[in-house]
Amino acid sequence: MPDISLTVLVLFCLAALAAGWIDAVVGGGGLLLLPVLLLGLPVGTPAATALGTNKAVAIVGTTGAAVTYARRAPVDVRTAVRIGLAALAGSSAGAFFAAGMSTDVLKPVIMVVLLAVAAFVILCPAFGTAPAPGPASRRRILAAIGLAGLGIGFYDGLVGPGTGTFLVLALTAVLHLDLVTASATAKIVNCCTNAGALVTFAWQGAVLWQLAALLAVFNLAGGTLGARTALKRGSGFVRVVLLTVVFALVANLAYQQWLA
């Protein structure tokens, strides 16, 4: 455990709780927790260590949310697992390239990603409001394996934050799911991407295990609660939370990058 003050540790715990809730509802909880880790860990801590610790925390909350969704949402578990296995391979590969990435590179990348997500959701107000009738075709499933599995999985290992959000958007667009079902499916896929990246980060020694164990407890509580909230409130609520989270985080990261 690095030398962290009690105030910063409490902030980490609150961020992990909120990130778990956000990740379960719309994905992208790492967009909250990772910047907090990057700012709060002692000066000189490698960015890869923040990424690896974030993965160790996120996999616990994501698993809790996935279990909650699987019990109550109409999830095609077989398709989700197939996409997830491709995502595991992609995230493992991406994590190998992340070791040399600096914090200064990460923050602008995250901001660009967030703005792209916000623009897409705003310009497509009917996106994810209702599922397409009937099961997904073989061609759409293969496209989801390539895009949501390999592509977004690689991004998850390389950068990480926003993966859940991108999975929700990709699964909604490619498989024609509503936002709640896409969120449920994304949690299963996200478990695989987190596992692939975590194994790589652990092998590189880039995980603060004691800190991750503490934050994982809060992340699990937030993830379970967030999944129950999304199931109860529906796709309209998920969309509002998505846009609110995106704009708040863009403003926060922009302040840290240029004004702080």
C-alpha positions as CSV (number, residue, x, y, z in Angstrom):
1,M,0.0,0.0,0.0
2,P,1.5,3.4,-1.0
3,D,1.7,6.3,1.5
4,I,-1.9,7.7,1.1
5,S,-3.5,10.2,3.5
6,L,-6.9,9.3,5.2
7,T,-8.6,12.1,3.3
8,V,-7.4,10.8,-0.1
9,L,-8.3,7.2,0.9
10,V,-11.9,8.3,1.8
11,L,-12.1,10.0,-1.6
12,F,-10.9,6.9,-3.3
13,C,-13.6,4.8,-1.6
14,L,-16.4,7.3,-2.5
15,A,-15.2,7.4,-6.1
16,A,-15.2,3.6,-6.2
17,L,-18.8,3.5,-4.9
18,A,-20.0,6.0,-7.4
19,A,-18.0,4.4,-10.2
20,G,-19.6,1.1,-9.5
21,W,-23.1,2.6,-9.7
22,I,-22.3,4.5,-12.9
23,D,-20.7,1.5,-14.5
24,A,-23.7,-0.7,-13.9
25,V,-26.2,1.9,-15.3
26,V,-24.4,3.2,-18.4
27,G,-20.8,1.9,-18.3
28,G,-17.7,4.0,-18.0
29,G,-17.3,4.0,-14.2
30,G,-13.5,4.0,-14.8
31,L,-14.0,7.5,-16.2
32,L,-14.6,8.6,-12.7
33,L,-12.3,6.2,-10.7
34,L,-9.2,6.3,-13.0
35,P,-8.8,10.1,-12.9
36,V,-9.2,10.1,-9.1
37,L,-6.4,7.4,-8.9
38,L,-4.2,9.3,-11.3
39,L,-4.5,12.5,-9.2
40,G,-4.5,10.9,-5.7
41,L,-1.7,8.3,-5.9
42,P,1.7,9.5,-4.9
43,V,3.7,11.6,-7.4
44,G,5.8,9.3,-9.6
45,T,3.4,6.4,-9.6
46,P,3.3,5.0,-13.2
47,A,0.1,5.4,-15.1
48,A,0.1,1.6,-15.7
49,T,-0.2,1.1,-11.9
50,A,-3.3,3.3,-11.8
51,L,-4.7,1.4,-14.8
52,G,-4.0,-2.0,-13.3
53,T,-5.4,-1.1,-9.9
54,N,-8.5,0.3,-11.6
55,K,-9.0,-3.0,-13.4
56,A,-8.7,-5.0,-10.1
57,V,-11.4,-2.8,-8.6
58,A,-13.7,-2.7,-11.6
59,I,-13.8,-6.5,-12.2
60,V,-15.5,-7.0,-8.8
61,G,-18.2,-4.3,-9.3
62,T,-18.8,-5.4,-12.9
63,T,-19.2,-9.0,-11.8
64,G,-21.8,-8.0,-9.2
65,A,-23.7,-6.0,-11.7
66,A,-23.6,-8.8,-14.3
67,V,-25.0,-11.3,-11.8
68,T,-27.8,-8.9,-10.9
69,Y,-28.7,-8.2,-14.5
70,A,-28.5,-11.9,-15.5
71,R,-31.1,-12.8,-12.9
72,R,-33.6,-10.1,-14.0
73,A,-33.0,-9.0,-17.6
74,P,-33.5,-10.9,-20.9
75,V,-29.8,-11.4,-21.6
76,D,-28.5,-13.7,-24.4
77,V,-25.7,-15.1,-22.2
78,R,-24.3,-17.3,-25.0
79,T,-23.8,-14.4,-27.3
80,A,-22.4,-12.2,-24.5
81,V,-19.9,-14.9,-23.6
82,R,-18.7,-15.2,-27.2
83,I,-18.2,-11.5,-27.5
84,G,-16.6,-11.5,-24.1
85,L,-14.0,-14.2,-25.1
86,A,-13.0,-12.0,-28.1
87,A,-12.8,-9.0,-25.8
88,L,-10.6,-10.9,-23.3
89,A,-8.1,-11.5,-26.1
90,G,-8.3,-7.9,-27.3
91,S,-7.9,-6.4,-23.8
92,S,-4.9,-8.6,-23.1
93,A,-3.2,-7.3,-26.2
94,G,-4.1,-3.7,-25.4
95,A,-2.7,-4.0,-21.9
96,F,0.8,-4.9,-23.3
97,F,0.9,-1.5,-25.0
98,A,-0.3,0.4,-22.0
99,A,2.9,0.0,-19.8
100,G,4.7,2.9,-21.4
101,M,1.7,5.3,-21.6
102,S,2.0,8.4,-19.5
103,T,-0.7,10.2,-17.5
104,D,-0.3,13.3,-19.8
105,V,-1.4,11.2,-22.8
106,L,-4.3,9.5,-21.0
107,K,-6.3,12.6,-20.0
108,P,-6.7,14.2,-23.5
109,V,-7.6,10.8,-24.9
110,I,-10.4,10.3,-22.3
111,M,-11.8,13.8,-23.0
112,V,-12.0,13.2,-26.8
113,V,-13.7,9.8,-26.2
114,L,-16.3,11.4,-23.8
115,L,-17.2,14.2,-26.3
116,A,-17.6,11.6,-29.1
117,V,-20.0,9.6,-26.9
118,A,-22.0,12.7,-25.9
119,A,-22.4,13.9,-29.5
120,F,-23.6,10.5,-30.7
121,V,-26.2,10.1,-28.0
122,I,-27.5,13.7,-28.5
123,L,-27.7,13.4,-32.2
124,C,-29.6,10.1,-32.0
125,P,-32.4,10.7,-29.4
126,A,-34.3,7.5,-30.3
127,F,-31.2,5.4,-30.0
128,G,-31.7,2.4,-27.7
129,T,-35.3,3.2,-26.8
130,A,-36.7,-0.2,-28.1
131,P,-35.2,-3.5,-29.2
132,A,-35.5,-4.9,-32.7
133,P,-38.0,-7.8,-33.1
134,G,-36.5,-11.3,-33.2
135,P,-33.0,-12.6,-32.5
136,A,-29.9,-11.1,-33.9
137,S,-28.7,-12.5,-37.2
138,R,-25.4,-14.4,-37.5
139,R,-23.8,-11.5,-39.4
140,R,-24.7,-9.0,-36.6
141,I,-23.3,-11.3,-34.0
142,L,-20.1,-11.6,-35.9
143,A,-19.9,-7.9,-36.3
144,A,-20.5,-7.5,-32.5
145,I,-17.7,-10.0,-31.8
146,G,-15.3,-7.9,-34.0
147,L,-16.3,-4.5,-32.8
148,A,-17.4,-4.9,-29.2
149,G,-15.2,-7.9,-28.6
150,L,-11.8,-7.4,-30.3
151,G,-11.9,-3.7,-31.0
152,I,-13.3,-2.3,-27.7
153,G,-11.5,-5.1,-25.8
154,F,-8.2,-3.7,-27.1
155,Y,-9.2,-0.2,-26.1
156,D,-10.1,-1.5,-22.6
157,G,-6.6,-2.9,-22.1
158,L,-4.9,0.1,-23.6
159,V,-6.8,2.9,-21.9
160,G,-9.8,1.5,-20.1
161,P,-12.2,4.3,-19.1
162,G,-15.4,4.4,-21.1
163,T,-15.3,0.7,-22.1
164,G,-18.6,-0.1,-20.6
165,T,-20.2,2.9,-22.3
166,F,-18.7,2.0,-25.7
167,L,-19.9,-1.6,-25.2
168,V,-23.5,-0.4,-24.5
169,L,-23.4,1.9,-27.6
170,A,-21.9,-0.8,-29.8
171,L,-24.2,-3.6,-28.7
172,T,-27.3,-1.3,-29.0
173,A,-26.2,-0.3,-32.6
174,V,-25.1,-3.7,-33.9
175,L,-27.4,-6.1,-32.1
176,H,-30.4,-3.6,-32.0
177,L,-30.9,-4.0,-28.2
178,D,-32.6,-1.5,-25.9
179,L,-30.3,0.3,-23.6
180,V,-31.1,-1.7,-20.5
181,T,-30.5,-5.1,-22.2
182,A,-27.4,-3.7,-23.8
183,S,-26.1,-2.6,-20.4
184,A,-26.8,-6.1,-19.0
185,T,-25.0,-7.7,-21.9
186,A,-22.1,-5.3,-21.6
187,K,-21.5,-6.2,-18.0
188,I,-20.8,-9.9,-19.0
189,V,-18.5,-8.8,-21.8
190,N,-16.8,-6.2,-19.6
191,C,-16.1,-8.9,-17.0
192,C,-14.0,-10.7,-19.7
193,T,-12.2,-7.5,-20.8
194,N,-11.3,-6.6,-17.2
195,A,-10.0,-10.2,-16.6
196,G,-7.8,-10.1,-19.7
197,A,-6.3,-6.8,-18.9
198,L,-6.0,-7.5,-15.2
199,V,-3.9,-10.7,-15.8
200,T,-1.5,-8.7,-18.0
201,F,-1.2,-5.9,-15.4
202,A,-0.7,-8.4,-12.6
203,W,2.0,-10.1,-14.6
204,Q,3.7,-6.8,-15.0
205,G,3.4,-6.0,-11.3
206,A,1.2,-3.0,-12.0
207,V,-1.5,-3.6,-9.4
208,L,-1.7,-2.1,-5.8
209,W,-3.6,-5.2,-4.4
210,Q,-4.3,-3.9,-0.9
211,L,-5.7,-0.6,-2.1
212,A,-7.7,-2.5,-4.8
213,A,-9.2,-4.9,-2.3
214,L,-10.5,-2.0,-0.2
215,L,-12.0,-0.1,-3.1
216,A,-13.5,-3.3,-4.6
217,V,-15.9,-3.6,-1.6
218,F,-17.3,-0.1,-2.4
219,N,-17.3,-0.8,-6.1
220,L,-19.3,-4.0,-5.6
221,A,-21.9,-2.2,-3.5
222,G,-22.3,0.5,-6.1
223,G,-22.4,-1.9,-9.0
224,T,-25.2,-4.0,-7.5
225,L,-27.2,-1.0,-6.6
226,G,-26.7,0.6,-10.0
227,A,-27.9,-2.6,-11.9
228,R,-31.1,-2.7,-9.7
229,T,-31.7,1.0,-10.4
230,A,-31.3,0.6,-14.2
231,L,-33.7,-2.4,-14.3
232,K,-36.3,-0.5,-12.3
233,R,-36.1,2.9,-14.1
234,G,-35.6,1.8,-17.8
235,S,-33.8,3.1,-20.9
236,G,-34.9,6.7,-20.6
237,F,-33.2,6.9,-17.2
238,V,-30.1,5.3,-18.5
239,R,-29.8,7.8,-21.3
240,V,-30.1,10.8,-18.9
241,V,-27.5,9.4,-16.6
242,L,-25.2,8.7,-19.5
243,L,-25.3,12.3,-20.8
244,T,-25.0,13.8,-17.2
245,V,-21.9,11.7,-16.4
246,V,-20.2,12.4,-19.8
247,F,-20.5,16.2,-19.5
248,A,-19.6,16.3,-15.8
249,L,-16.4,14.3,-16.5
250,V,-15.4,16.3,-19.5
251,A,-15.7,19.5,-17.5
252,N,-13.7,18.0,-14.7
253,L,-10.9,16.6,-16.9
254,A,-10.7,19.8,-18.9
255,Y,-10.2,21.8,-15.6
256,Q,-7.5,19.3,-14.5
257,Q,-5.7,19.5,-17.8
258,W,-5.6,23.2,-18.5
259,L,-6.7,25.2,-15.4
260,A,-5.6,23.4,-12.3
